[in-house]
């Protein structure tokens, strides 16, 4: 269904790359990844290359736990906000977790990111549920049912809160002294399974109306999502999951693609073997390309009729993202966002009507 | 300000006891407290920019950098203000999340400190500490946290456990929360991260210590994901003026954001606070006192006074005056003439709803006595509803005068160490701040009481505070 439209490209910019041992090939001091200059340089590279969306992976815990690899990570929403005033076209999608935050703060933060970026905010829905994640808020582990309900409730209440101010709520009517029309600012009175939220949000409606909600496919919340991000091990599984998402009414489907390319005189397979010898990179969950840039171009061409976009997860940014920029993008047809476009415009998603407007 | 004040301001032998010695070289430290909501900002003025647009904030922050300010503060309010059950419509309302907005400003500025007001009641300690430390990293050491408490169920209706914290335990929770944040922020050894990509492991074994607390007020186990910033950790601001607030400040704060702008009150406050500091083993220079203040400047004293009257009239319009008294009467007063006498009806029984968020905490009790006092005063002085509201509602400008007069006054305040500077509450954005940057700052510089360039890079350095980790 998307054969007539070129692919959209997204990239995850967390850390030194998607491979847990990426820092070993980063060519820089490990702590540099935690500097503002590293964050802005990575986003600038992706924006200039024409990526429609940058995601910022995150978790309540250190990325590599207690192991040999990266223990540091700047909170994703803060990273995204930091680059919002340094960019003008790329979408910015931090992972925020529904389980270890306050839903009201989460909705406020994302609405604020949308204002700061002038309509380029998205949210990768996170649902960290390990005992160590929940221990950060002193909560017990969640059962599968409670987790599922929690995810649905937080996404639902965020969406209601983003609508709680109508677009025309601020009237600045000097004659009557009224700054806003209180009939256009609404309590949401949300009652979830484990919490309630009164509303309205403290932040006026985001420029996009609703922040773009990006739902990892394993969360199975397609009905609440703007974009479903498919994690599947092969093309057939990707196609099946994408079809199911579309059947649920999802307008935009992206697929996750892990990328290891020939680089620096070393074959992709050798590079991966070397990194894996340091720390194993779990395979078989997501599509993975290990090989030449030319073969990656072919794979992307094969994905173009199946999905709307591809999120690249370069194993090592310094090498694999660079190789994508140098050897893949110049020969690929893809849709780059226009300066000043909102993310919804870049993704071809409509600006939603407000549920509180009769 | 009287002539006698001015004369005193010019002498160097002020012998007031502020708990710190007279300092002829003291500098005025300035911040701006951008509440983003409330009656302070005269939104009806056509020069006032849109209140949520990022451009408004970027322009303001850059203006303050031109004026060599220490910090730009954002306020916090976790529920949109209401009046008798409806969203209050007369004031500016709606604002961004402070940390998100300040992170966006970190990308658009180079020098200014970025301070987020965040409460300790409806936040999770690990989550908030991490977000503040992240702001500190992306701003390269320019972050601050203005610690506040929120205690009521009305605000709590937006959160998972609304109203969980008893009012009298709010500072106990705040202290444990702050202590938790400090523990997380110092849980990475200074050399925790390997110095090159060839190291055996990314971080040195044992150099990052997990932190846990398990009390009835703070309960978590976590490993911090961010190291110390260039300034060590976010600068801590504390605003509470109550006894509990002062104790919290004396234990933890780097800066207090007090309400005491009157000179004598400021002196008494400084003396009290510095005595508390000493009891905590801290020096007088380990804490900066920056009261919130509004300033109205004019080319002549008369022009300044006229402008101050205009500001007051705009901030307390007839409609706002009725709304102000409605909070106390607890009923609709829209049928009363704002230019007429106070309502003759009796107020609705019961104390003020403590929750609506439009009345300062100290005014939330004793409503009947206050109404009786107002009635007596309005009869005695012949004050209408609106005239009385302009007299009794909080928010009078603290400093009104020519740039030269205000500069003389402030120079005295800082040299006597009654305060270390001010946290300004603008009434026109950016207008009233442009006046301060262009006319008052040069007067202060002429007196040797203000920096002529940024000499440090971090907020802690701007405030001339001792480095983190050294005994205060």
Interface residues (C-beta under 8 A of the other chain):
Chain A: X23 X24 X25 X26 X27 X28 X29 X30 X31 X34 X35 X36 X39 X40 X60 X61 X62 X63 X64 X66 X67 X68 X69 X70 X71 X72 X73 X74 X75 X77 X78 X79 X81 X82 X83 X84 X85 X86 X100 X101 X102 X103 X104 X105 X108 X109 X111 X112 X113 X115 X116 X117 X118 X132 X135 X136 X137 X138 X165 X169 X170 X172 X174 X176 X177 X178 X179 X180 X181 X182 X185 X194 X195 X196 X197 X198 X199 X200 X201 X202 X203 X204
Chain B: X43 X44 X51 X52 X53 X54 X58 X77 X78 X79 X80 X86 X87 X88 X89 X90 X91 X92 X93 X94 X95 X96 X97 X99 X100 X101 X103 X104 X105 X106 X107 X108 X122 X123 X124 X126 X127 X130 X131 X134 X135 X137 X138 X139 X140 X157 X158 X159 X160 X162 X192 X193 X194 X195 X196 X197 X198 X199 X200 X201 X202 X203 X208 X214 X218 X219 X220 X221 X222 X223 X225 X226 X227 X317 X318 X319 X320
